[in-house]
Amino acid sequence: MTDPHAVPLASAQNASAVERAMAFGVDVTLLIENLRYSPTERLRRGEQVLASVVAFKEEVQRARQRQKGKM
């Protein structure tokens, strides 16, 4: 069975990495959107996401400790 979205080999060799990724089924919209930001802005956004993940992890750990105390 062949993939209807597959890029023929001859075309794939000439396609950009983004075109090959799209042909493979990768959704590149977030990548393209993030490239609109400067490297500094992307770094700041990444740091904000990381801080949110760390805060969430810490809150989960506190909630688990409270649950252990109730048992």
One Martini backbone bead per residue (centre of mass of N, CA, C, O) as a GRO file, in nm:
protein
   71
    1MET     BB    1   0.096   0.036   0.024
    2THR     BB    2   0.050   0.368  -0.054
    3ASP     BB    3   0.122   0.695  -0.001
    4PRO     BB    4  -0.054   0.978  -0.104
    5HIS     BB    5   0.175   1.187   0.038
    6ALA     BB    6   0.408   1.097  -0.102
    7VAL     BB    7   0.726   1.160  -0.215
    8PRO     BB    8   0.901   1.128  -0.463
    9LEU     BB    9   1.228   1.065  -0.481
   10ALA     BB   10   1.307   1.290  -0.680
   11SER     BB   11   1.160   1.512  -0.515
   12ALA     BB   12   1.291   1.469  -0.233
   13GLN     BB   13   1.582   1.560  -0.317
   14ASN     BB   14   1.464   1.869  -0.381
   15ALA     BB   15   1.350   1.905  -0.114
   16SER     BB   16   1.287   2.039   0.162
   17ALA     BB   17   1.265   1.975   0.489
   18VAL     BB   18   0.977   2.083   0.515
   19GLU     BB   19   0.852   1.931   0.278
   20ARG     BB   20   0.922   1.649   0.385
   21ALA     BB   21   0.770   1.672   0.651
   22MET     BB   22   0.493   1.724   0.528
   23ALA     BB   23   0.485   1.461   0.358
   24PHE     BB   24   0.511   1.284   0.630
   25GLY     BB   25   0.300   1.459   0.845
   26VAL     BB   26   0.407   1.717   0.954
   27ASP     BB   27   0.333   1.980   1.173
   28VAL     BB   28   0.466   2.318   1.097
   29THR     BB   29   0.315   2.563   1.226
   30LEU     BB   30   0.478   2.616   1.491
   31LEU     BB   31   0.747   2.661   1.361
   32ILE     BB   32   0.667   2.899   1.185
   33GLU     BB   33   0.562   3.078   1.414
   34ASN     BB   34   0.836   3.084   1.583
   35LEU     BB   35   1.007   3.224   1.346
   36ARG     BB   36   0.885   3.516   1.406
   37TYR     BB   37   1.081   3.510   1.626
   38SER     BB   38   1.329   3.579   1.802
   39PRO     BB   39   1.567   3.420   1.969
   40THR     BB   40   1.510   3.568   2.235
   41GLU     BB   41   1.202   3.517   2.241
   42ARG     BB   42   1.221   3.208   2.234
   43LEU     BB   43   1.376   3.180   2.497
   44ARG     BB   44   1.170   3.315   2.682
   45ARG     BB   45   0.940   3.121   2.618
   46GLY     BB   46   1.089   2.868   2.714
   47GLU     BB   47   1.130   2.963   3.007
   48GLN     BB   48   0.827   2.988   3.072
   49VAL     BB   49   0.757   2.695   3.026
   50LEU     BB   50   0.953   2.575   3.227
   51ALA     BB   51   0.841   2.719   3.477
   52SER     BB   52   0.559   2.589   3.456
   53VAL     BB   53   0.648   2.294   3.480
   54VAL     BB   54   0.787   2.317   3.752
   55ALA     BB   55   0.543   2.423   3.911
   56PHE     BB   56   0.363   2.180   3.853
   57LYS     BB   57   0.542   1.962   3.977
   58GLU     BB   58   0.546   2.082   4.263
   59GLU     BB   59   0.238   2.069   4.306
   60VAL     BB   60   0.210   1.765   4.277
   61GLN     BB   61   0.395   1.694   4.512
   62ARG     BB   62   0.228   1.839   4.730
   63ALA     BB   63  -0.036   1.682   4.683
   64ARG     BB   64   0.082   1.404   4.751
   65GLN     BB   65   0.162   1.475   5.041
   66ARG     BB   66  -0.124   1.538   5.137
   67GLN     BB   67  -0.242   1.259   5.074
   68LYS     BB   68  -0.055   1.100   5.268
   69GLY     BB   69  -0.155   1.254   5.530
   70LYS     BB   70  -0.463   1.137   5.506
   71MET     BB   71  -0.391   0.815   5.539
   0.00000   0.00000   0.00000
